[in-house]
Amino acid sequence: MTHRQRLSMIVTMLLVALGLATTGAGAAAAAPQRQAAAPAVAVPGVPMTGGFTDAAGGAGTFAGTFTPTSFADQNGALVATGTLTGTLTDAAGGTVGTVDQSVTAPAAIAAATCRILDLTLGPLHLDLLGLVVDLNQVHLTINAVSTPGNLLGNLLCAIAGLLDPLPSAGALAALLNFLLALLNQS
């Protein structure tokens, strides 16, 4: 795997972690004997869909992609700036127009799970005054899901991550911009 492919995979994984991307780059083929020039790596576009009310009052649709170009800290929140391109289609299936413009949108953190407990008990054999209890191996895993509305999952993930350092939106934006710059080098 080349340096550019590794960087592309890192940026893709970060975007997935931020909830901005749903697909990643494919696995690299076996390395050739000679080092070849690395092809230009494009930042992956994120599929975007939506709806609107067309001029006739019908349900129109939007289908396109958002390609991030930079990240920033805006009042303590991480935002992504990029190019939104796509097509607006009316209820009858006709193209109403196209979009190709710069957009700034909040970069939401994807739903996360955190491991609360991972307990494995070996086989157990008890003989209590003639009462025999046999228990095979037990593997108990408890994960908390941290998303809006999951009060207990949010609380347990917050407690489990109390000692984890959380980067600020500005630090995260700087890291993502650095990775974008590396990918866009020719």
C-alpha positions in Angstrom: 0.0 0.0 0.0 1.5 3.3 -1.0 1.8 6.4 1.2 -1.0 8.2 -0.7 -3.3 5.2 -0.4 -2.7 5.0 3.4 -3.4 8.7 3.8 -6.6 8.3 1.7 -7.7 5.5 4.0 -7.0 7.6 7.1 -9.0 10.5 5.8 -11.8 8.3 4.7 -11.9 6.6 8.2 -11.9 10.1 9.9 -14.8 11.2 7.6 -16.7 8.0 8.5 -16.1 8.7 12.1 -17.5 12.1 11.7 -20.5 10.8 9.9 -19.6 12.5 6.7 -18.9 9.5 4.5 -20.4 6.1 4.1 -18.0 4.4 1.7 -14.2 4.1 1.7 -11.5 3.3 -0.7 -10.9 -0.3 -1.7 -8.0 -2.4 -0.6 -4.7 -1.9 -2.5 -3.3 -4.6 -4.7 0.1 -6.3 -4.0 3.0 -3.9 -4.3 5.0 -4.0 -7.5 8.7 -4.7 -7.6 9.5 -1.1 -8.7 8.1 2.0 -7.0 5.7 3.6 -9.5 4.5 7.2 -9.3 1.5 7.5 -7.1 -1.7 8.6 -8.8 -3.5 11.7 -7.6 -5.9 10.8 -4.8 -9.2 12.6 -4.7 -11.1 13.2 -1.5 -14.2 11.0 -1.6 -17.5 12.7 -2.2 -20.3 12.0 0.2 -23.7 11.0 -1.3 -26.4 13.5 -0.4 -30.2 13.2 -1.0 -33.2 15.2 0.0 -36.6 16.4 -1.0 -38.4 19.6 -1.8 -41.9 20.8 -3.0 -41.8 21.5 -6.7 -43.7 24.3 -8.5 -46.8 22.0 -9.0 -46.9 21.1 -5.3 -45.4 17.6 -5.9 -42.6 16.0 -4.0 -39.3 16.7 -5.8 -36.0 15.1 -5.1 -32.4 16.1 -4.8 -29.5 13.7 -5.5 -25.8 14.7 -5.5 -22.5 14.7 -3.6 -20.7 16.8 -1.1 -16.9 17.0 -1.4 -15.2 18.5 1.7 -12.5 21.1 1.0 -11.8 22.3 4.5 -12.8 22.1 8.1 -13.1 24.8 10.7 -14.0 25.6 14.3 -17.2 27.7 14.3 -18.2 28.8 17.8 -16.8 25.6 19.3 -18.4 23.3 16.7 -16.7 21.5 13.9 -18.0 22.6 10.4 -17.1 21.2 7.0 -16.9 23.5 3.9 -17.0 21.9 0.5 -18.7 21.7 -2.9 -22.3 20.5 -3.2 -23.2 19.2 -6.7 -26.4 17.5 -7.7 -29.6 17.5 -9.7 -33.1 18.6 -8.7 -35.8 16.5 -10.1 -39.6 17.3 -10.0 -42.4 14.8 -9.1 -42.9 14.0 -12.9 -39.2 13.0 -13.2 -38.1 16.1 -15.1 -34.9 17.9 -14.3 -35.7 21.2 -12.6 -32.1 22.4 -12.2 -28.6 21.6 -11.1 -26.5 22.7 -8.0 -22.8 23.4 -8.0 -21.9 25.7 -5.1 -19.8 26.0 -2.0 -21.6 25.0 1.2 -20.7 25.1 4.9 -22.4 22.5 7.2 -22.0 21.1 10.7 -19.9 18.0 10.8 -21.8 15.7 13.1 -20.0 13.0 15.1 -21.3 9.6 14.1 -23.1 7.4 16.6 -20.5 5.7 18.8 -20.5 2.6 21.0 -18.2 2.1 23.9 -17.3 -1.1 25.6 -18.6 -1.1 29.2 -17.9 -4.7 30.2 -16.3 -7.7 28.6 -16.4 -10.6 31.0 -15.5 -14.2 30.3 -16.2 -16.8 33.0 -14.6 -20.2 32.6 -16.6 -23.5 33.1 -17.8 -23.9 36.7 -18.6 -27.1 38.6 -20.1 -26.9 42.0 -21.1 -29.8 44.3 -23.0 -28.3 47.3 -24.0 -31.2 49.6 -25.4 -33.3 46.7 -26.6 -30.4 44.6 -24.5 -30.4 41.5 -24.3 -27.2 39.4 -22.4 -27.2 36.1 -22.0 -24.0 34.1 -20.3 -23.9 30.7 -18.2 -20.9 29.6 -20.0 -17.6 29.7 -19.0 -14.6 27.7 -20.8 -11.4 28.6 -20.3 -8.2 26.6 -22.1 -4.9 27.4 -21.8 -2.0 24.9 -23.4 1.4 25.3 -24.6 3.3 22.3 -24.1 7.0 22.5 -26.6 8.9 20.3 -29.1 11.7 21.0 -32.0 10.3 23.1 -30.0 7.4 24.5 -29.8 8.7 28.0 -28.2 5.7 29.7 -25.9 4.9 26.8 -24.7 8.6 26.7 -24.1 8.6 30.5 -22.2 5.3 30.5 -20.0 6.3 27.5 -19.3 9.6 29.2 -18.3 7.9 32.4 -16.2 5.3 30.6 -14.4 8.0 28.6 -13.8 10.4 31.5 -10.0 10.1 31.3 -9.9 10.1 27.5 -8.6 13.4 26.1 -11.1 15.0 23.8 -9.7 17.2 21.0 -11.3 20.6 20.5 -13.2 21.4 17.3 -10.3 23.7 16.3 -7.7 20.9 16.8 -9.8 18.4 14.9 -10.3 20.9 12.1 -6.6 21.5 11.9 -5.9 17.8 11.7 -8.5 17.2 9.0 -7.2 20.2 6.9 -3.7 18.8 7.2 -4.8 15.4 5.9 -6.8 17.1 3.0 -3.7 19.1 2.0 -1.6 15.9 1.9 -4.2 14.2 -0.3 -4.5 17.2 -2.6 -0.7 17.5 -3.2 0.4 16.6 -6.7 
